[in-house]
Amino acid sequence: MTLAGPKSSLLQLYRWHDSLWAMDGSSSTYAAESCWTCRRRRRRCDRLLPACRKCEIMQDQCLGYAKERPLRWTNSIASRGKWMGKTVPSVGSPMSIGRLLIDPGLQDLTRPMRENIAYFERNCSPECVIYDLGPNNPFKEFMSLIPSSRGLCHIMVSIAALHQAQRELNSTRLIGNEQFPGALDTAEGARESPRFYQYLYHKQQALYLLRTRYHEALCHDSYGVIASVLLFIWLACLESGRNTWAYHLNGLKQIMQAQILSMDFAPSTSLTAAFCRFYEYFDTSYAIFEILGSTLVKNKQQYKPLFTSIPIIDILKRSESLTWTGCPADVLYILSLVNSACSGPVAPGPDVIIHLFSQIENFSPQRWAFATPNTSYLTVRYHVACIYKAAALIYMSQALSHTSQQYYPIESHIPGSLDSIIAHFTSVGPGDTHFKGLLWPAFIIGAEAQTEHQRSAIMEVFEHLWSFWRAHNVSHALEVLQKIWERQATPEGAAQPWIEYLYEQGENWMFV
């Protein structure tokens, strides 16, 4: 796995054509015309970009230098007549995308860009968390970084455009009458959409700006740069889930480490008190991608927090509410221990392996389910926990058997048959908010499926996941599963653990 490769690997990824033009107006210091605020107040404007300094001195909101007169948002029903001065009731929204887009720094955005940003806020950001709690959704909080980070703006537009292009396909099914079409056919259909070209163009622009920021000092836009790389990892999953995400994750690690070194904290001071909400989410997301991303590749990485020395389990507990996986923190923590045990040059000893299996066996889905304050989620959380516990046991059996060259059967560890485990997916149901986070366990459990009934049930799970995500890491995961199933039908394939087959392919898969 190339998560911790040299810096040159990241530079190679971000090496894009230097002939790409910068954003309009970025090469000039002054605007050609006065800002709209100075025009309205009939005063001389200094025309300084990106915002008039005269407005800053007078503590006025600079309305920018757009050709068209910008809308002025007020809380009044009318500007004249008998309704003048009357106000509308406040809805208490912490962030209005309409008000965000009249920021002076965004007056040069095209209408399609504005529409895509609004689409991202409305349709994409709720998908990135299990519980969409409005202002506590970190992807919605990223919206506040747009005015100071044009690269973040472009990657949001790119994701929104691809998100729409993949939902404009005529076929909503992943599996046909004979075989599932695979990513190639669905990608060809998406390319017919004009939004596909918007996705490519804005991805190119975001890469160019990210490369530029990477060579410059990050302190001026550290939040925006880190958020952009996180979104690039998400975009890589939408595109395929293969390889590219690992380069971005390596770059994210380097950037975050450089950022923490630039902070002026006393060595004896814990970062916990100084943690802002962005760094909390950055560290949490990095943990998810690092831990689950290491499970399906041979060269595994040992997860270490980047920003804080607080216990790893406390970081992972935040992932239960801040990310879309829904994986119990205790299970994630055990997976990180397994990855660490398999990452060293020396195979873990029997005592270590027995201890790891005892930890996952001691995890109680019932206790985890009852830990939520929302009692309406008790039943579904129990089924989700059972799914992840079973998937973790299967992964541990495969990974540790390969590392130690000793077979560790899962039958003695998993309560019930594989059929009863797969039945938990039906109990969650595709309409539940927790269902979207089940891609990784569906792949792991599916790799163990032996009967046609079991495989059909897993394929149905993938069908529902595809209907929700329309992400090509879903279709690729099903393609890989089909190859595993085909190999298991031969004497040679039946004798080889399926995780060894994945290792031999040399691909970095991200099925989350």
Secondary structure, DSSP 4 states (H G I P E B T S, - for coil): --TT--HHHHHHHT---TTS---TTTT-SB-SS--HHHHHHT-----BSSS-HHHHHTTPPP----SSPPP---SBSBSSSTTBT-BPPP---S--HHHHTT-GGGTT--HHHHHHHHHIIIIIGGGGSSS--GGG-HHHHGGGGGGG-HHHHHHHHHHHHHHHHHHS-S---SS-SSS--HHHHHHHHHTTSHHHHHHHHHHHHHHHHHHHHHHS-GGGSHHHHHHHHHHHHHHHHHHTSBSHHHHHHHHHHHHHHHHHHHS---TTS-TTTT--HHHHHHHHHHHHHHHHHTTTSSS------SS--S-HHHHHHHHHHHSS----HHHHHHHHHHHHHHHSSSPPPHHHHHHHHHHHHH--HHHHHTT-S-GGGHHHHHHHHHHHHHHHHHHHHHHHHHHHTS---STTTSSS-HHHHHHHHHHH-TTSTTGGG-HHHHHHHHHT--SHHHHHHHHHHHHHHHHHH--HHHHHHHHHHHHHHHHHTSHHHHHS-HHHHHHHHT--B---
